[in-house]
Amino acid sequence: MFTFIDLLLSTSDHEPQAYNTCMGILQTCEDSSPHLVDEAAQLCLRCNTIYYTGFMKALKKVQSEKLRLVQEQDLKKSEHI
């Protein structure tokens, strides 16, 4: 996450906007698992989407993927009963 935030701040042409973007991202991350936030940041870095909307989409994707995996595990457990 540090690398993502650092890159976002260093590549922006408008410093105040970059800080506001970072604050928005960090506030959103308060309600999410640190592991999922790091995964979303890594996905953004790999895809070179270093902006607010890109991060939000990546976080949503990572969260839904995690939910899907949990649901699959629950289904497998219930099949074994």
Summary of the structure (lengths in Angstrom):
residues: 81
radius of gyration: 15.6
end to end distance: 40.4
largest distance: 57.9
contacts: 204
relative contact order: 0.13
helix: 83%
strand: 0%
